[in-house]
Amino acid sequence: MITVLRIGHRPQRDKRVTTHVALVARAFGAKSVLVNSNDPKLEATINAVSENFGGDMEITTGTGVFGPIKKFEGLKVHLTMYGVPLSKFIEEYEKMDKDQDVLLIVGAEKVPRQVYEMVDHNVAVSNQPHSEIAALALILDRMTGGAWEDLELSDGKFTIIPDDRGKNVVSNAWVPTPEECIKLNEDNGVSEEVIAHQKAVAKLAKAIAFALKEKGVDIDVEVVEAGALLHDIGRAVTHGPLHAMEGAAIVDEAGVDKRVVACVLNHIGAGLEPDEARSLGLPETEFIPLTIEEKVIAHSDNLNFGKEMVRLEQVLHKCDEKQLDRAAIKIKALHEELEGLLGTSLNEFEVN
Ligand code: SAM
């Protein structure tokens, strides 16, 4: 196990370089990074990268300089332009026990003399002054024999598919739990009122989803619940029709499963055709709920005014008041489609 100790870190001045030291450590197989001075922002940045792209490298800041070196049990290596050549060190390292833990120390500002004396080896990656980021990458490459090429950092929200023509990133199927959905809403500044509405919609949508499942319909209840709890997250940005697009962008950016993103995007009424979308200030394209999960969420939203479940007649009356004739036709059709699948009236639907 390799640990990297970054010393001399000044949070304001070295922000970028220390971030890159930690990112190199992570990408090239280190299991832990220690930073002498306290820097919660740095910790958050690196943890966010691991959340998005996987791996479980730990970062701890505020460790001090001498403590971690003193108590480290294993091989201690300080990277410095004044040390012995890297190849010479690697020759010796090849003969050592490969299971031993290794502490790699890199500096920022002037490194105290004691550090040179406390370590087992002072190693130079050329005897010219350059960068701790480069020195660290090169020694990690040599010490691991290039094993970083096959390193799989799993459990991230995204996987990068190597592509020589551009960016190919796939979102790993992260269907947030109800708690994670509420946290996403809160983190994005969604009001309590909107969260309460989403909870009410989710309650109905989940009940309909379970009932449909019992009828043999292939429906993912977790996707329905997450989509319902997030469908109005874009209201943190705007209460206009664009909230669906804004919300979809927020949840997509957070790495949420594309099926949930589609539920957020296509929840307005019973869908919008391109000309309707344009007249509402949206791009001239279809925003139609197509999957059963999208349909259940869109209609559970139609059947909820705020936190209160209403009958179809009330929804149609509201459409009438707003002269939304086309919306009314589609909402009625969606209502009937779901009732057909459920084999029961939605107006009489019991939600516990
Ligand atoms: N002036 C500092 C000193 O007296 O140690 C060095 C500053 S240098 C920008 C920051 C760090 O980069 C060093 O502490 C060392 O860890 C690393 N570094 C720079 N050049 C290196 C080299 N040729 N070989 C190994 N490490 C190097």
Residues whose N, C-alpha, C, O or C-beta is under 5 A from the ligand:
A	BS01	SAM	L79 T80 M81 I105 V106 G107 A108 E109 K110 V111 V123 A124 V125 S126 N127 Q128 P129 H130 S131 E132 A135
